[in-house]
Amino acid sequence: MTIEVENVSYKADGKDILKNISWEVSSDDIWLLSGDAGSGKTALISIILGILKPGEGRVRLLGDYKYDRVNAGVVFQEDRLFEDMSAAENVAVVREVTSPSVAAEELEKLMPSDQVNIPVRELSPVNRRITAIVRATSVPSDILIMDEPFRGMDDDLRKKVFSYIKEVAGHKGIIIAQRTAEGLPPLRNLKLS
């Protein structure tokens, strides 16, 4: 599966956010989508996901693809978690075959075991991000798209979480949007300005 972004432009409030962006992401690719705040990272992700429509250009899905839109596991800038559910329940809810106990085992690879079964509203911002990441990787999907997934993490935890994402993604493409490459291994980089 390949996602082809072809000459995409997007305006908001009369301001050019994206201008003539072309990009291709295939299975096995890991891309960093970088740029300052307001450079269009989130807008481009939203266009790829079909949440926003480009002013010009298009997004195409190439190859033998069974869906009419991108089938992605997504970490949004905001966590979008069910506040009264535990971290394990938040992960299990996205996949019927995953029980909260199996979800808890996955979460415990990245966060303390005493945190996985309490309501997410009681979790630290970092453990909320971890919950969102594990939930996104649990979704049956063809690509992982993550907007600022490592926010608030120290270097050691960021490395551990990045390794986890790569391991569980298998042959899925991965897009990680964040301002800089700081704290990440060398990745292919689409820098927006």
C-alpha positions in Angstrom: 0.0 0.0 0.0 1.2 3.5 -0.9 -0.2 6.8 0.0 0.5 9.4 -2.7 0.1 13.1 -1.8 -0.1 14.9 -5.1 0.4 18.7 -5.4 -1.7 19.4 -2.3 -2.4 22.9 -1.2 -4.6 24.1 1.7 -5.7 27.5 3.0 -7.3 28.4 6.3 -8.6 31.9 7.0 -7.2 33.1 3.7 -3.6 32.0 4.7 -1.6 29.4 2.8 -1.0 26.5 5.2 0.2 24.0 2.6 1.4 24.9 -0.9 2.0 22.3 -3.6 3.1 19.4 -1.4 3.9 16.1 -3.1 4.9 13.1 -1.0 4.7 9.3 -1.0 4.6 6.9 2.0 4.7 3.2 1.4 4.6 0.1 3.7 7.8 -0.2 5.6 8.5 3.5 5.4 9.1 5.5 8.6 8.7 9.3 8.0 9.2 12.3 10.1 6.9 15.1 9.2 8.6 18.1 10.7 8.1 21.9 10.9 7.4 24.7 13.2 4.0 25.3 14.9 1.6 26.4 12.2 3.6 24.9 9.3 0.8 22.5 8.3 1.8 19.2 9.8 -1.6 18.6 11.4 -3.4 19.9 8.3 -1.5 17.5 6.1 -2.3 14.6 8.4 -6.0 15.6 8.4 -6.0 15.7 4.6 -4.4 12.3 4.4 -7.0 10.9 6.8 -9.9 12.6 4.8 -10.8 14.9 7.7 -10.0 18.0 5.6 -10.2 18.4 1.9 -7.3 20.0 0.1 -7.9 23.3 -1.8 -5.9 21.8 -4.7 -4.3 18.4 -5.4 -5.3 15.0 -4.1 -4.4 12.0 -2.0 -4.4 8.7 -3.8 -4.1 5.1 -2.4 -2.0 3.0 -4.7 -1.6 -0.7 -5.0 -4.1 -3.5 -4.2 -6.0 -1.5 -1.6 -9.3 -2.7 -0.2 -10.5 0.6 1.3 -11.7 3.9 -0.2 -9.8 5.9 2.4 -6.6 5.6 4.5 -7.0 2.8 7.1 -4.8 4.2 9.9 -4.1 3.8 13.6 -3.9 7.5 14.7 -2.5 9.4 17.6 -3.9 12.9 17.4 -2.4 16.0 19.1 -5.0 15.8 21.8 -5.3 12.3 23.4 -9.0 11.6 22.5 -9.3 9.1 25.3 -12.4 7.9 27.2 -11.7 9.7 30.5 -13.7 7.4 32.8 -12.3 4.2 31.3 -8.9 2.8 32.3 -5.9 2.8 30.0 -6.4 -0.9 29.4 -10.1 -0.4 28.5 -9.2 2.5 26.2 -6.9 0.2 24.3 -9.3 -2.8 24.3 -12.2 -0.8 23.0 -10.6 -0.3 19.5 -10.4 -4.0 18.9 -13.0 -6.5 19.8 -10.6 -9.4 20.0 -8.4 -7.6 22.6 -9.4 -8.0 26.2 -8.5 -5.4 28.9 -6.1 -7.9 30.4 -4.2 -8.3 27.0 -4.3 -4.5 26.6 -2.9 -4.2 30.1 0.0 -6.5 29.2 0.9 -4.2 26.2 0.6 -1.0 28.3 2.9 -2.5 31.0 5.7 -2.7 28.4 5.8 1.1 28.6 4.2 2.3 31.8 3.9 1.2 35.5 1.5 -1.7 36.0 -0.3 0.2 38.8 -1.4 2.8 36.2 -3.0 0.6 33.6 -6.3 0.0 35.4 -7.1 3.4 36.7 -9.3 6.0 34.9 -7.2 7.9 32.3 -8.3 11.2 33.8 -6.0 10.3 36.7 -3.0 9.5 34.5 0.0 11.9 34.0 0.2 13.5 30.6 3.0 11.1 29.6 1.0 8.0 30.5 -2.0 9.4 28.6 0.2 9.7 25.5 1.4 6.2 26.0 -2.2 5.0 26.2 -3.0 6.8 23.0 0.0 5.3 21.3 -0.7 1.7 22.4 -4.3 2.2 21.4 -3.3 3.4 17.9 -0.9 0.5 17.4 -3.8 -1.9 18.4 -6.1 -0.8 15.7 -6.1 -3.1 12.7 -4.6 -0.7 10.1 -2.2 -0.3 7.2 -0.4 2.7 8.5 0.3 4.5 11.8 0.0 8.3 11.9 1.1 10.0 15.0 0.9 13.8 15.7 3.4 14.8 18.5 3.4 11.3 20.1 6.4 11.8 22.3 5.3 15.1 23.9 6.6 15.3 27.5 8.8 12.2 27.3 12.4 12.1 28.4 15.1 10.7 26.1 15.1 7.2 27.5 11.3 6.8 27.4 11.1 8.3 23.9 13.6 5.7 22.7 11.7 2.9 24.4 8.4 4.0 23.0 9.9 4.5 19.5 11.3 1.0 19.5 7.9 -0.3 20.7 6.1 1.5 17.8 8.6 0.1 15.2 8.3 -3.4 16.6 4.5 -3.6 16.7 4.0 -1.8 13.4 5.7 -4.6 11.5 5.5 -3.7 7.8 3.1 -0.8 8.3 4.2 2.6 7.2 4.7 5.1 10.0 4.3 8.9 9.9 5.5 10.8 13.0 4.7 14.5 13.0 6.7 16.7 15.4 8.6 20.0 15.2 12.1 18.6 15.0 14.0 15.3 14.7 15.4 15.8 18.2 15.5 12.6 20.2 14.7 10.4 17.2 17.1 8.2 15.2 17.7 9.4 11.6 14.5 9.2 9.6 13.3 10.2 6.2 12.0 13.7 6.7 9.4 15.9 5.0 10.1 19.3 6.4 7.2 21.8 6.1 7.8 25.5 6.5 
